[in-house]
Amino acid sequence: MAEPSTVGVVGTGWRAQFFLRLAALLPEQLTLVGATVRRPEVAEQVVDRWGIPTYSSPTELVRRQRPDFVVSSVPWSANPGVVVELVEAGTRVLCETPPAPDLAALRSLWAAVGHRDAVQVAEQYLELPGHAARRELLRRGLIGDVSSVQVSSTHGYHAVSIMRGFLGAGFESAAVSGVRFTGPLVDPRTRDGWTDDASAKPAGTDLATLDFGDGRSGLYDFTDNPWHNQLRLRRILVRGSHGEISNDDVVRLAAPRTIVRSTLVRSQLGYDLDLDGYDTEHIAFDGAVVYRNPFLGLRLMDEEIAIASMLTGMAAWTRGDGPAPYPLAQACQDHLVSLAVDEAISTGRLVRTSVEPWGVAAATAPFG
């Protein structure tokens, strides 16, 4: 087995804690070597909790520790500057989403580091077990040529990533239309826990249609706070020439005059007298496993499995042992289209994206 990859982290916020915690849970693959922390009181907490040294700047972290890669988990506005500083310091970077806050910043970031092949983005949604299983069915051609993806779960660039990944869309121009509605909704939970407030308040719902060209389309349906509000069911619909996947249900033309229905089934340990621990084991389809949890035994929720997959994928890439987990060009394209969704909704006009520099550079390697 290869030596563990060394990793540093810039940032200590709520999202950065995921990377710190998961890296610490994978000592055979990852070794935390330091973090960049600006406030002394926070630095003390990091040292106490994680047992790693802290540094006042990304450059100092890289100079002192020479990590194989560094995770940048800072606010949108700060991320481009941190990424550039880390690349200039001589390390590879796994940066949080989105890589930059707006189109001008995306273009500037690409101009600064796009040619360096040093930046990957922690766009984790396609690594969620359910989505990974659906992608495997698409890879096997189970529903034929995919033409439409509807997403009602996450927001913005994450939803666009799911659409582009399932459709196999590249960097072509996209046409986007959108509208926003407001209606009453109880919001019983937030990131801080139960609100104990059963009164309905105005909640926004954003609807957008996305035309990726060549007969490929997406439908974006997002209602405020889907991450914690369980009063709205998540939905994913992938339509192909020979059938469709609706959440975990699949209908397809299996043979002449033969339409069949099947289901993706998750093996979840820990129920009833299953005493092997509460954990996702695998996802099967028609009796065959199409996804296995690579972190079985750690009892991770789906989001943690996905982020851990990004971390270990980044480690393999830096060693030359695996493909790029999510190149900067792909994340820039996700956010470009997401910004077009926002503009279409706010203006009520059709918005068309342009082919950007990262699309020109990466056009020979479309994502999918």
Order of alpha helices (4+ residues) and beta strands (2+ residues): beta-alpha-beta-alpha-beta-alpha-beta-alpha-beta-alpha-beta-alpha-beta-alpha-beta-beta-beta-beta-beta-beta-beta-beta-beta-beta-beta-alpha-alpha-beta-alpha
